[in-house]
């Protein structure tokens, strides 16, 4: 396997980037201001006392359940390593899933299996990626003693419905949060996990496996801004705007003959009526995300973007169509 991600590539930052799921209304002004005021001249607190306390208050959990990390991907790697040290040898993930789950498992020689009941490490994602679906599968079918992690990166960008997981279910599993997408600041790395109620031992091992200062000053500022009342109010406003833009974007693609799959998020998957030439789109400043590495060949994942970006997408697709005809 190889790592595939959307966003910036060898050609630089796409002018019209549909390939990442960052909040297109961002950056969040509160979070951006926190970035600009971050004290990069000094080390952050190596124990991250204040930011952990803020995250614990926000989620209404004991502060000892919070473990911070450089990013979601770094925590995926660290959780996998920690599970391996605890005896995990088999993992399970949904058929369609973020590639870093399998990459981390591959690095530790974990065997991927089809039955979650027999897995020692289980990855879930709600809302899911790449589909943006609402459901979490197989919680009832997990084995005793297995490490179950639900990736909640897209929960803040859910545009309809609510989580299928109850508070009791969430308290029994690991929750992985990476708010930089919701804040529209994916270039700032910072994430955290919430350990299960009875996961203190593994949480401490996860802490012990971290390098010193996994979060820099800007990551600390991002997480502290994320839990503020002002940032959460901005997020509510942005979800309303994204909902409007999403309907416009779906209508545009429908007019162009694309088949769009349903989703509850600020992104969705679609298939084109004719082959898509990525290079031609990129020449027009437009980038989409091919979902091969996410287990869905033949489809593209598109984040919801502004009407201006949608106009650029239409122009690029129409240019390609004219060249073909």
C-alpha positions as CSV (number, residue, x, y, z in Angstrom):
1,X,0.0,0.0,0.0
2,X,1.0,3.6,-0.5
3,X,-0.2,6.8,1.2
4,X,-2.7,8.8,-0.9
5,X,-4.2,12.0,0.3
6,X,-6.0,14.9,-1.2
7,X,-4.9,18.6,-1.1
8,X,-1.5,19.9,-1.8
9,X,0.7,17.9,-4.2
10,X,3.8,18.3,-6.3
11,X,2.0,21.0,-8.3
12,X,1.3,23.0,-5.2
13,X,-2.0,24.0,-3.5
14,X,-5.0,23.5,-5.9
15,X,-6.9,26.7,-6.6
16,X,-10.2,24.9,-6.4
17,X,-9.7,22.0,-4.0
18,X,-12.6,19.5,-3.9
19,X,-10.1,16.7,-2.8
20,X,-10.0,17.4,0.9
21,X,-12.9,17.5,3.4
22,X,-11.9,20.7,5.1
23,X,-14.7,23.1,5.9
24,X,-14.9,25.4,2.9
25,X,-16.3,28.2,5.0
26,X,-13.0,28.4,6.9
27,X,-10.6,29.2,8.3
28,X,-12.6,29.7,11.4
29,X,-11.8,33.3,12.5
30,X,-11.5,32.4,16.2
31,X,-9.1,29.6,15.5
32,X,-7.1,31.6,12.9
33,X,-6.7,34.4,15.5
34,X,-5.5,31.8,18.0
35,X,-2.9,30.6,15.5
36,X,-1.6,34.1,14.9
37,X,-1.3,34.7,18.7
38,X,0.3,31.3,19.5
39,X,3.6,31.6,21.4
40,X,6.0,29.8,19.1
41,X,9.0,31.1,20.9
42,X,8.6,28.8,23.8
43,X,8.0,25.1,24.4
44,X,4.4,24.2,25.3
45,X,3.6,22.5,28.6
46,X,4.9,19.0,28.0
47,X,2.0,17.6,30.0
48,X,-0.6,19.7,28.1
49,X,-2.4,20.4,31.3
50,X,-4.6,23.3,30.2
51,X,-5.6,21.9,26.8
52,X,-6.4,18.5,28.3
53,X,-8.6,20.2,30.9
54,X,-10.4,22.2,28.2
55,X,-11.0,19.1,26.1
56,X,-12.3,17.2,29.1
57,X,-14.7,20.0,30.0
58,X,-16.0,20.2,26.4
59,X,-16.7,16.4,26.2
60,X,-17.7,16.1,29.9
61,X,-15.2,13.4,30.7
62,X,-12.5,12.8,33.2
63,X,-9.3,14.5,32.1
64,X,-7.4,11.3,32.5
65,X,-9.3,9.9,29.5
66,X,-7.8,12.6,27.2
67,X,-4.6,11.7,25.2
68,X,-3.3,14.3,22.7
69,X,-1.4,13.6,19.5
70,X,0.3,15.3,16.6
71,X,-2.6,14.4,14.2
72,X,-5.2,11.7,13.7
73,X,-2.8,9.8,11.5
74,X,-0.1,9.9,14.2
75,X,-2.6,8.6,16.8
76,X,-3.7,5.9,14.4
77,X,-0.1,4.7,14.2
78,X,0.4,5.0,18.0
79,X,-2.8,3.2,18.9
80,X,-1.9,0.4,16.5
81,X,1.5,0.1,18.0
82,X,0.1,0.1,21.5
83,X,-2.5,-2.5,20.6
84,X,0.2,-4.7,19.1
85,X,2.3,-4.5,22.3
86,X,-0.8,-5.5,24.3
87,X,-1.1,-8.6,22.1
88,X,-3.2,-7.6,19.1
89,X,-2.4,-9.6,16.0
90,X,-5.6,-9.2,13.9
91,X,-7.5,-6.1,12.9
92,X,-10.8,-5.3,11.1
93,X,-11.9,-2.2,9.3
94,X,-14.9,-1.4,7.1
95,X,-14.7,-2.3,3.4
96,X,-14.5,1.4,2.6
97,X,-12.1,3.1,4.9
98,X,-9.3,5.7,5.3
99,X,-6.1,4.0,4.1
100,X,-4.0,4.9,7.2
101,X,-5.8,2.3,9.3
102,X,-4.4,-0.5,7.1
103,X,-1.1,1.2,6.6
104,X,-0.5,1.3,10.4
105,X,-1.6,-2.3,10.7
106,X,0.7,-3.3,7.9
107,X,3.7,-1.6,9.7
108,X,3.1,-3.8,12.7
109,X,2.3,-7.0,10.7
110,X,-1.3,-7.2,11.9
111,X,-3.5,-9.5,9.8
112,X,-6.6,-8.0,8.3
113,X,-9.6,-10.3,8.8
114,X,-13.3,-10.2,7.6
115,X,-15.0,-10.9,10.9
116,X,-14.9,-8.2,13.6
117,X,-15.7,-10.7,16.4
118,X,-12.3,-12.3,15.9
119,X,-10.4,-9.0,15.7
120,X,-8.2,-7.6,18.4
121,X,-8.2,-4.1,16.9
122,X,-11.3,-2.6,15.2
123,X,-11.5,0.6,13.3
124,X,-14.9,2.4,12.8
125,X,-15.7,5.8,11.3
126,X,-18.9,7.8,11.7
127,X,-19.7,9.6,9.6
128,X,-17.8,7.3,7.3
129,X,-15.3,8.1,4.7
130,X,-15.4,8.1,1.7
131,X,-19.2,7.8,1.6
132,X,-20.2,10.2,4.5
133,X,-22.7,7.6,5.7
134,X,-24.4,7.8,9.0
135,X,-24.1,4.3,10.4
136,X,-21.5,2.5,12.6
137,X,-21.3,-1.2,12.0
138,X,-20.6,-4.2,14.2
139,X,-20.4,-2.7,17.7
140,X,-22.5,-5.6,18.9
141,X,-20.2,-8.1,17.2
142,X,-16.9,-7.0,18.7
143,X,-14.9,-9.4,20.8
144,X,-14.2,-9.2,24.5
145,X,-11.0,-7.3,25.2
146,X,-10.6,-5.9,21.7
147,X,-9.6,-2.3,21.1
148,X,-12.4,-0.5,19.3
149,X,-11.8,3.0,17.9
150,X,-14.4,5.2,16.2
151,X,-12.9,8.0,14.1
152,X,-15.1,11.0,14.6
153,X,-13.2,13.4,12.3
154,X,-16.3,14.2,10.4
155,X,-18.8,14.4,13.2
156,X,-18.5,18.2,13.4
157,X,-19.3,18.4,9.7
158,X,-22.4,16.3,9.8
159,X,-25.1,18.3,8.0
160,X,-28.1,16.1,8.7
161,X,-29.1,13.7,11.4
162,X,-27.1,12.8,14.5
163,X,-24.7,10.1,15.7
164,X,-26.1,6.6,16.0
165,X,-23.9,6.0,19.1
166,X,-25.3,6.5,22.6
167,X,-23.3,8.0,25.4
168,X,-23.0,4.6,26.9
169,X,-21.7,3.1,23.7
170,X,-19.2,5.9,23.3
171,X,-18.0,5.5,26.9
172,X,-17.1,1.8,26.0
173,X,-14.8,2.6,23.0
174,X,-12.0,4.9,21.9
175,X,-13.0,8.2,20.2
176,X,-10.6,9.8,17.8
177,X,-11.1,13.5,17.1
178,X,-9.2,15.8,14.7
179,X,-10.9,19.2,14.5
180,X,-8.7,20.9,12.0
181,X,-11.1,19.9,9.1
182,X,-14.0,21.4,10.9
183,X,-12.0,24.6,11.6
184,X,-10.8,24.8,8.0
185,X,-7.2,24.6,9.1
186,X,-5.9,21.3,7.8
187,X,-2.4,22.6,7.7
188,X,-2.4,22.8,11.5
189,X,-1.8,19.4,13.0
190,X,-3.4,18.5,16.3
191,X,-5.7,15.7,17.5
192,X,-6.7,13.7,20.5
193,X,-8.4,10.5,21.7
194,X,-10.9,10.0,24.4
195,X,-10.2,6.7,26.2
196,X,-13.1,4.4,27.3
197,X,-14.3,4.6,30.9
198,X,-12.2,1.5,31.7
199,X,-9.3,2.2,29.4
200,X,-7.0,3.9,31.9
201,X,-4.2,1.3,31.5
202,X,-4.0,1.5,27.7
203,X,-4.4,5.3,27.9
204,X,-1.4,5.6,30.1
205,X,0.6,3.3,27.7
206,X,-0.5,5.5,24.8
207,X,0.8,8.5,26.7
208,X,4.1,6.7,27.5
209,X,4.6,5.9,23.8
210,X,4.4,9.5,22.7
211,X,7.4,11.5,21.8
212,X,8.1,14.6,23.9
213,X,5.9,17.6,22.9
214,X,3.8,15.8,20.2
215,X,1.8,19.1,19.9
216,X,3.5,22.3,19.0
217,X,2.2,25.7,20.1
218,X,-0.1,26.0,17.0
219,X,-1.6,22.6,17.6
220,X,-2.3,23.6,21.2
221,X,-3.9,26.8,20.1
222,X,-6.1,24.9,17.6
223,X,-7.5,22.5,20.2
224,X,-8.1,25.3,22.7
225,X,-9.9,27.4,20.1
226,X,-11.9,24.4,18.9
227,X,-13.7,24.0,22.2
228,X,-14.5,27.7,22.6
229,X,-18.1,28.9,22.5
230,X,-17.3,31.3,19.6
231,X,-15.8,28.6,17.5
232,X,-18.7,26.3,18.0
233,X,-21.1,29.0,17.1
234,X,-19.2,29.7,13.9
235,X,-19.3,26.0,13.2
236,X,-23.1,26.0,13.5
237,X,-23.3,28.9,11.0
238,X,-20.9,27.2,8.6
239,X,-22.9,24.0,8.6
240,X,-26.0,25.9,7.6
241,X,-24.1,27.6,4.7
242,X,-22.5,24.2,3.6
243,X,-26.0,22.7,3.5
244,X,-27.1,25.3,1.0
245,X,-23.9,24.9,-1.1
246,X,-24.2,21.1,-1.0
247,X,-27.7,21.2,-2.7
248,X,-26.3,23.6,-5.3
249,X,-23.3,21.3,-6.0
250,X,-25.4,18.2,-6.2
251,X,-27.7,19.9,-8.7
252,X,-24.8,21.0,-10.8
253,X,-23.3,17.5,-11.0
254,X,-26.7,16.1,-11.8
255,X,-27.0,18.5,-14.7
256,X,-23.7,17.2,-16.0
257,X,-24.8,13.6,-15.8
258,X,-22.9,12.6,-12.7
259,X,-24.4,10.0,-10.3
260,X,-24.0,11.2,-6.7
261,X,-24.3,8.9,-3.7
262,X,-26.2,10.1,-0.6
263,X,-24.2,11.4,2.4
264,X,-24.9,13.3,5.6
265,X,-21.7,15.3,5.5
266,X,-20.0,18.1,3.6
267,X,-18.6,15.6,1.1
268,X,-20.0,12.8,-1.1
269,X,-18.9,10.3,-3.7
270,X,-19.9,10.5,-7.3
271,X,-19.2,8.7,-10.6
272,X,-18.9,10.6,-13.9
273,X,-20.7,9.8,-17.1
274,X,-17.3,9.6,-19.0
275,X,-13.7,9.1,-17.7
276,X,-12.3,12.0,-15.8
277,X,-8.9,13.3,-16.8
278,X,-7.3,14.4,-13.6
279,X,-4.4,16.2,-15.3
280,X,-6.8,18.3,-17.4
281,X,-8.8,19.3,-14.4
282,X,-5.6,20.1,-12.5
283,X,-4.5,22.3,-15.4
284,X,-7.7,24.3,-14.7
285,X,-6.9,24.6,-11.0
286,X,-9.4,21.9,-10.0
287,X,-8.6,18.8,-7.9
288,X,-10.9,15.9,-7.0
289,X,-10.1,12.9,-4.9
290,X,-10.0,9.5,-6.5
291,X,-11.4,6.9,-4.0
292,X,-9.3,4.0,-5.1
293,X,-7.2,4.0,-1.9
294,X,-10.4,4.2,0.1
295,X,-11.7,1.0,-1.4
296,X,-14.1,2.5,-4.0
297,X,-12.6,2.4,-7.5
298,X,-14.4,4.3,-10.2
299,X,-15.7,7.0,-8.0
300,X,-14.6,10.5,-6.9
301,X,-15.1,12.1,-3.5
302,X,-15.9,15.8,-3.7
303,X,-16.1,18.1,-0.8
304,X,-18.7,20.8,-0.8
305,X,-17.3,24.1,-2.0
306,X,-18.4,27.7,-2.6
307,X,-20.5,28.7,-5.6
308,X,-17.3,30.3,-7.1
309,X,-15.5,27.0,-6.8
310,X,-18.5,25.2,-8.3
311,X,-18.4,27.5,-11.2
312,X,-14.7,26.6,-11.8
313,X,-15.6,22.9,-11.6
314,X,-18.3,23.3,-14.1
315,X,-16.0,25.2,-16.5
316,X,-13.3,22.6,-16.2
317,X,-15.7,19.7,-16.8
318,X,-17.3,21.4,-19.7
319,X,-13.9,22.1,-21.3
320,X,-13.0,18.4,-21.0
321,X,-16.4,17.5,-22.5
322,X,-15.9,19.9,-25.5
323,X,-12.4,18.4,-26.1
324,X,-13.9,14.9,-26.1
325,X,-16.7,15.7,-28.5
